[in-house]
């Protein structure tokens, strides 16, 4: 039977005219500090094992989050301070128990022993679901016990129980940022899964449908996604291949029209992810106003691209150009000119980098160029393809930079990259210099 956990204490003692925290609250605060400041796995597991009976859902969520930061990346038990999957399994089972116990309760508040109604000690259900889901994904890459995509494992059972929380009937909509974080957890798990069964387990249909419904309710109530929410939300749908529900697409576009990308915290990755995801799923950003009194999402995207392009990484510039090409519609001349100028800077033909280092893998080569803020082979191919697909011939200075970078990256191109690059140049009627061509 699922273990039920007691309601949060509401008792305070009065000392010298002031409300002082109960001893249980003080102990809870100490546990919070011990968990969040643990420097390694051994120290964290010592706290967990010594205080096992005192751990409340919030403590367990914090412990999972901290463990996902301090646990080593390999699955060798020796590198985790001597702790193996058998030691971690009880933590995963406890996550499943807490989520299952919450599912058994009626939504909202629960009666206390005194007959009054008080909030259950579930660490704000949506916060528990979000923290637990993301921690399971992160730890699952390093420890088999936590792996949510390994069907039949403790991590898989805990994952199912956690993602059943937003899908349970009668749940109030989660905050937009928590909806986004659950989408992100499922998309990351889907990306890490090694087989079809794991990918299917990573993205339960009931949870995905419920998050779409929550998005619709939030939008109706005036609770909108921020830039990160739009970017990760669209990216998650594209990564998992899940179509964007019409109400969710409208919520994304309304958020953009209302200025999600105008905030100082917005970054180029948010815009790039959004455009790439929409294009991959076959959507063209709306050119008409989706809400009275606000600009069209298309125009807001263009403003955001021009503002944020200087800070974009090479992959983000290439993906943005690729996305417009995939949609089949170029942005305004001013926006495209901005993108081309940034692409020319990231082509970096003037850097005089060697085309390759003997015995260097393609991955190492791409990382070496990424560290310098320069295009790798696939980014360069995507930029050529975007120009060709949209019929936008590069300027002479851009052609020179692209030419140099194509020569530097060609050795590490895949067969498809070579084919697409040659085809794009033929469509544009441009020719490589002899050394690049050879």
Secondary structure as GFF3:
##gff-version 3
##sequence-region A 1 438
A	DSSP	beta_strand	13	15	.	.	.	ID=ss1
A	DSSP	beta_strand	18	20	.	.	.	ID=ss2
A	DSSP	alpha_helix	23	36	.	.	.	ID=ss3
A	DSSP	alpha_helix	41	50	.	.	.	ID=ss4
A	DSSP	three_ten_helix	52	54	.	.	.	ID=ss5
A	DSSP	alpha_helix	57	70	.	.	.	ID=ss6
A	DSSP	three_ten_helix	77	80	.	.	.	ID=ss7
A	DSSP	alpha_helix	85	104	.	.	.	ID=ss8
A	DSSP	beta_strand	110	111	.	.	.	ID=ss9
A	DSSP	beta_strand	117	118	.	.	.	ID=ss10
A	DSSP	alpha_helix	125	140	.	.	.	ID=ss11
A	DSSP	three_ten_helix	144	146	.	.	.	ID=ss12
A	DSSP	alpha_helix	154	167	.	.	.	ID=ss13
A	DSSP	alpha_helix	176	192	.	.	.	ID=ss14
A	DSSP	alpha_helix	196	202	.	.	.	ID=ss15
A	DSSP	alpha_helix	205	220	.	.	.	ID=ss16
A	DSSP	alpha_helix	227	240	.	.	.	ID=ss17
A	DSSP	alpha_helix	246	257	.	.	.	ID=ss18
A	DSSP	three_ten_helix	260	262	.	.	.	ID=ss19
A	DSSP	alpha_helix	268	280	.	.	.	ID=ss20
A	DSSP	alpha_helix	297	308	.	.	.	ID=ss21
A	DSSP	three_ten_helix	309	311	.	.	.	ID=ss22
A	DSSP	alpha_helix	314	327	.	.	.	ID=ss23
A	DSSP	alpha_helix	333	347	.	.	.	ID=ss24
A	DSSP	three_ten_helix	349	351	.	.	.	ID=ss25
A	DSSP	alpha_helix	362	371	.	.	.	ID=ss26
A	DSSP	alpha_helix	377	390	.	.	.	ID=ss27
A	DSSP	alpha_helix	396	409	.	.	.	ID=ss28
A	DSSP	three_ten_helix	410	412	.	.	.	ID=ss29
A	DSSP	alpha_helix	415	428	.	.	.	ID=ss30
A	DSSP	alpha_helix	434	437	.	.	.	ID=ss31
###
